[in-house]
Amino acid sequence: MLIQQRRRWEYWWLILNFSLLLCLGEKVSAQIRYSIPEEVKEGSVVGNVAKDLGLDVSSLGERRFRIVSGSKDVFLQINQDNGVLYVDRTIDREELCEKSIVCLINLKTIAENPLEIHYVEVEITDINDHSPKFPENVKHLEISESVMLQGTRFPLDAARDPDVGANSLRKYTLSTNENFELDVKTRGDDKIPFLILKKPLDREQKSEILLTLTAYDGGKPERSGSVNITVNVIDMNDNVPVFDRQVYTLTLDENAPLGTSVLRLHATDLDDGANGQVIYTFDNSLKNRAFDYFEIDAVTGEITIKGLVDFEEQSVYEIDVQASDKGQVTLTGHCSVVINVKDVNDNAPEMDVTSLSGQVPEDARPGTAVALISVSDMDSGENGLVICTISDNIPFELKPSFQKNMYSLITKSGLDRESEPMYTVTITATDKGDPSLSSHKTIKVHISDVNDNSPVFSQSPYTFYVPENNAPGEYLFSLSTSDRDQDDNAGVSFYIWKGDGETPIVSYLNINSDGTINALKSFDFETTKTFQFQVVATDSGTPSLSTNVTVNVFILDQNDNAPVVLYPVSTNGSAEGVEEIPRNVNAGHLVTKVRAYDADIGYNGWLLFSLQEVTDHSLFALDRYTGQIRTLRSFTETDEAEHKLVILVKDNGNVSLSATATVIINVVEPKEAFAASDVKSSVKDEEENSVTFYLIITLGSVSALFLINYSSKCLQDVNYDGTLCHSIQYRSGDNRYMLVGPRMSIGSTIVPGSNGNTLVLPEHMRASGEVRMEVLWIIVIYLENMEQRGCGAWLQLQQWVVFLVALIFFWSGASAQIKYSISEELKEGTVVGNIAKDLGIDLSTLTKRGFRIVSGSTEPLFH
């Protein structure tokens, strides 16, 4: 009614305003309408009234533009400075208009000079600022069990929501339960909830039911309110006492003492009060001998012995027991008690073991059956229940069968015959009697071998040292293997792996079934210093397993190469040379040098020189280490003009080998010697150029071969440590170049067994041919020693090749070339340059050495 009256009043108010507008049209300029939500902040702008009405903002103050009517509570104000209508107080729509659909604030504004009246209508729109709310937070209901019919309705208090429209109350929900469902009845704007019973109540199952009723409005986001409903179920005597079990079965020792408690029964009545109190009695409707031996307590339900129980008289007693409540209408529950009299445990378990296989392969999978075990016990009850166990720490276990008292002995984990070839398994069967009795059975499980182990060489890799010149077919060395398997799986055969790029010498090797290796041909140290091959060992298992090993063979040098005389040059198999020297030379003059080379190394390649035959022992001397021939004294007029020297060159092998060279020395007059030297020098230049050319080719060839050889050998050397096997040291004290080995100290002489070599240089620069031969000697010895050592010397080979090439050119006749530049028309006697100084030649020896210009233009321009 109030709402209808309010709406009617609003209509009349609009009609009155419209009438005044018609009457005072000359004073009312316009009517405008704004809309704002409730609860906006104070100071929020509603709209610019002056602008919307077309009033001059600058004259608002003078014309006293203001609000002259409206609600009692002033919620809105006009700013006379700019004509803005703003919120002066927070507006609560529910407080202002309650449940009205439309909430309006009507304002009348006035401006003077001239007088203008304007009407402003502001609609306050609703926001969802209220949640549905029930009259109380907790509701209690009491409902009797088993009485109320399905579909019975129970009214509940409705929720209230002050918001209107979409923000008002929209729906209810009820928490999930088995007994009630929700129904909502609409009455005007109210929605009233009802609980509807959909399933009868049972206090014994649930004496209290907790529900939650929730109301939701239609706002976005929606808001809700809830009430907790507690339904208390009132009890009725509708439950029969119920025993924990329908049949109780127990075992009783025979001859148990009187008064012994046999069993305490327990029955439950879910009713409350007297309806739930229980009394226990034996059912006497049937005559039973058990009543003579047993009795029951009416309150506690405990059954005790009152007579002597004898197993031989009766082994089983069955008693019917009833439990009754104290309700007005008595309800009774029943159960049966079966008492088994237990016999004395006087029989031990018996076992029967059936082995499925004599041996179990070591590669058997876990779960492989080994034997079947069946057990039995003549006793009954606990005395007849048997448990089987086996010994610990073995890879077997017992698996119960689906058939009672049957077990399978199976593998639990992997087997390894090499670790344990046989297991002793002890099986124990124990009954559950007290005291328990047990029996034992022992079986032996043998593990058969499978080929699961590869042959293993005694060492890897193998390294052997074999002397050269071995007899073809001779035993060299042997390899040995072991295989943890047995019988055929352990039988090993050998073969030499011949892969691509294999050293040809390997094809001449033969390996026997016992691992011994023979060579079908002799080894030559000078051809092959070391080689490597692979040996494969394969067992006889199925499938066979194999392994391989690397064999490194080092050939040991034997003294099988006689010294070769390099100078004098051999002709027709004999080394003979002719030397001419002036008669006026002094003592110590170097006549010539015998050069020789031995392809062997160490002692076998260490050469010594000695005079085997000489015309005059007082004239010439031979250095035993260098092969230099020098004069011992000056020549006299009585000395012969020709002298013959036979030099013996031999190595230091156990059985030394030797060679001889003959040197014919002609003593000539100084002028003849000087003239001959001029002739020989021009010839010698050509020879030196030729010798130099061949030495360079030789050096390049040796270096290339050495690189190829060591790229395949030294790079495979597992003992490579980057150290230099030999080094060349120069001793200025006695003009010696020394090839120092790993165990030689710098400056030491040749030490037996050190593989060292010493090269002695003359006091002065000698003919380039001699020096080049010495350099060739250094190359040969150095490369042989490096190759014999086989220890990474190839890393420094390039540096030594450069050094040796420079050494050859430095000491050759064309060891240096200098260039001067002068302008034409210079005066005679003008110095061009100091050739001796620029070439590093001792000035004091220029005359003695015959330093001169021997070629140039036909007219000598320089001196």
C-alpha positions, 0 to 999 in steps of 0.5 A, a space after each residue: 500500500 505504501 508503495 502504491 501511495 508513493 507512486 500515486 504521489 509521484 504522478 500528481 507531483 509531475 502533473 503539478 509541475 507540468 501545470 506550473 510550467 504552463 502557467 509560468 511559461 515566461 519564467 521557466 526556461 527548461 527542465 533537465 534530467 540526470 542519472 547517477 548511481 548511489 554511493 558515489 563519492 562526495 564531490 562527484 560531478 552530476 552534470 553542468 546545469 548552467 551549460 545544459 540550460 544555456 546560462 552564461 557561466 560568468 553571470 551565475 554569481 550575480 544572478 544568484 543561481 541556486 537550488 531553492 527546493 528539493 528533499 529535506 536532506 541536501 544531497 546535491 549542490 550547485 557550484 556558482 563559479 562554473 554551474 556544475 551540479 555535484 554530490 554534497 553527501 553520500 546517497 544511499 538509495 535504499 535509505 532514500 527510496 526503500 523498495 521503489 523501482 524508480 528513485 528520483 531527487 527533484 530540484 528547483 533552481 532559480 536565477 534572478 535578474 531576469 528571473 528564471 526557474 528551472 527544474 532538475 530531476 536526478 535519478 539515483 540508480 541502484 548498485 548491488 551493495 547489499 547481500 541477502 540476509 536471513 533473520 537468524 544465522 542458525 535455525 534448529 528443527 526437531 523431527 521424529 524418525 520413521 514417522 514423517 512421510 516422504 514429501 512432508 514440508 517444513 517452512 523456513 524464514 525467507 531472506 531479505 535484500 534491500 536492493 531492487 531490480 536485478 540486484 534483488 533476491 533471485 534464488 536459494 540453494 540447499 547443501 547436498 544431503 540424502 534426506 531433504 530437498 528445497 522448494 521455493 514459493 513466491 509471494 509478491 516480491 518475497 520468495 519463501 523457502 521450504 524443506 521437503 522430506 524426500 527420505 525417511 530419517 533414521 536416528 541410529 544412522 544419523 542423529 543430527 543433520 546439518 544443512 546450509 541454506 544460501 540465498 543469492 541476488 542477481 547482481 554482477 557479481 552476485 552476493 549471497 547470505 546463508 543460514 545453518 540449519 540443524 535437524 535433530 532426529 528424535 529416537 523411536 524403538 525401531 532397532 533390534 540388538 545386533 551382535 558383532 557377528 552372527 557366528 562366533 568361532 573360537 578354539 579352546 584348549 582341552 582341560 582348560 580350568 573352570 572359570 576360564 573366560 571363553 568369549 565376551 559377546 557384544 551386541 549393539 542397539 542403536 536406540 537411545 535410553 531403555 530402548 538401547 539397554 541389552 540383556 544376554 541369555 542362552 536360547 533354551 528352546 532347544 536342549 543342548 549339552 553345552 549348557 552343562 559346561 558353559 554359562 553366560 553373564 546377562 550384563 557383560 555377555 561373557 561366556 565362561 567354563 563351568 564344567 570339564 571340557 574333554 576333546 575326546 568326549 566332544 570336539 565342537 560345541 555350538 551354542 545359540 545366544 540371544 540379546 534383548 532390549 528393555 523397550 516397551 515392545 522388546 526386540 531380540 537379536 540372535 547369534 551362534 557361538 561355535 567352540 572348537 576344542 583344541 587338540 595337543 600339538 604332537 605332530 611335526 610338519 612333513 615336507 615333500 621336495 620335487 626338483 624340476 632340474 638337475 642344474 639351473 643355467 646362470 642366465 636364468 631369469 628371476 622367477 625361474 622355478 627350481 623345485 616344488 615343495 608340498 607340506 602337511 601337518 596331521 594336527 588341526 587348527 593352529 597346530 596344523 598351519 605351517 609356514 615355510 622359510 629358506 636360508 638367508 643370503 641366497 638368490 632364491 625365494 619361496 613363492 606360495 602356490 594357489 593350492 594350500 601348503 604348496 610352494 615353488 622354489 624360484 630364483 630371486 635375482 641373477 646367478 653367476 656361476 663364476 662367483 658361486 657354482 653351487 648353492 645349498 638351500 635349507 627349507 624349514 617348515 614350522 607349524 603355529 603350535 605352542 610350542 611349535 614343531 618344525 622339520 628341515 629339508 636340504 637340497 643342492 642347486 647346481 649352477 650350469 655355465 653359459 658363455 658370459 665372459 670374454 677371454 682376458 689377456 694377461 696384459 694389454 698392450 703387450 710389448 716385446 723386444 726381438 733381435 733381428 736376423 731371427 731364424 724363420 719359423 723360430 719362436 718369438 714370444 707368446 700371449 696368454 689369456 684367461 676365461 672365467 667360463 668352463 669347458 667349451 666356453 673357456 676354450 680360446 683360439 687366437 688369430 692375427 687381425 689383418 685390417 686395412 693399412 696393416 704393416 706388411 711384415 705382419 703377414 709373415 707372423 703366425 700364431 698357434 693355438 697356445 698363443 705362441 707366435 712365430 715369424 716366417 721370415 727374419 727381421 731386419 732392424 735397418 728395414 723395420 725398427 718396430 711394428 704393431 699388430 692386433 691379436 684376437 682371442 675367441 672362446 668356443 662358446 655359443 655365441 662366441 665372445 672375443 677380445 683383442 689386444 695390441 702387440 708392440 714389437 721392437 726389433 733389436 739391432 745386431 751387428 750385421 752391417 760392416 762399416 762403409 767408407 764414404 771417403 775416399 770414394 770406393 772404386 771397383 770395391 776398394 776405397 782408395 784416394 790420392 792427396 797432395 800436400 806441399 812439402 813445406 807444411 808444418 806439423 799438425 797439418 790436416 792432410 785428409 779425413 777418412 769418413 765411414 758410416 755403419 748402418 747399425 746403432 749403439 756399439 754396433 755403429 760406433 766406429 774406430 779408426 786405426 792405421 793398419 799400414 803406413 810407410 813412415 810412422 813418424 810422419 803421419 798420425 790418425 785420430 782413432 775417433 774422427 779419422 783425421 790424418 795429420 802430419 806429425 812433423 815437417 818434411 825433410 829432403 830425405 823423406 820420400 815423395 809418396 806415402 801409402 796409408 791403409 786405414 782400418 775402420 771397425 765397429 764395436 760390436 761383440 763380433 766387430 766388423 771392419 772395412 779398409 781404406 787406402 790413402 796415397 799422399 804425394 808430397 810436392 813442391 809448394 809451387 806445384 801444390 799451389 798451381 794444382 790447388 788452383 786447378 783443383 779449386 775450379 774442378 772442386 767448385 763443380 764437384 761441391 755444387 754437385 755434392 751439395 745438390 745430392 746432399 740436399 736431395 739426400 737430406 730431403 729424402 731421409 726427412 720425408 721417409 722419417 716423417 712417414 715412418 714416425 707418423 705411423 709409429 711415434 704417434 702411436 707410442 703410448 709412452 710419448 712424453 714430448 721429450 727430445 731423445 737426442 740433442 747436439 751440443 758443441 764443445 768449443 774447447 776441443 771443437 767437438 759436436 756431440 750427439 747426446 743421448 737421454 743418459 748422456 751428460 752434456 759434453 761427455 764422450 761416447 759412453 758404452 750403451 748410451 747410443 751417443 756419437 761424437 763428431 770432432 771438427 777441425 780447427 779451421 773451416 775445411 773444404 765444404 765436401 768434408 764438412 758436408 760429409 760430416 753433416 751427412 754423418 750427423 743426419 744419419 746417426 741422429 735419425 737412427 738414434 731417434 728412430 730407435 728411441 721412438 719417443 716423439 723426436 718427430 716433433 722437433 724434426 722440422 727444426 733440425 732439418 732446417 738447422 742441418 740444411 743451414 749447416 750444409 750451406 754455411 760450411 759449403 763453398 757457397 756458404 755465403 754470398 755478399 753484395 756490394 753497390 758502388 757508383 761508376 767512375 770511382 777512383 782507383 783504390 776506393 774501398 768497396 767493402 771488407 769481404 773477410 770481415 763480412 764473411 767472418 774470416 780470421 784476418 790473420 789466416 788470409 795469406 796462409 789460406 790463399 784468400 783470393 779472387 779466382 773468377 770474374 771479368 777478363 780484366 780484373 777490376 777489383 783486388 
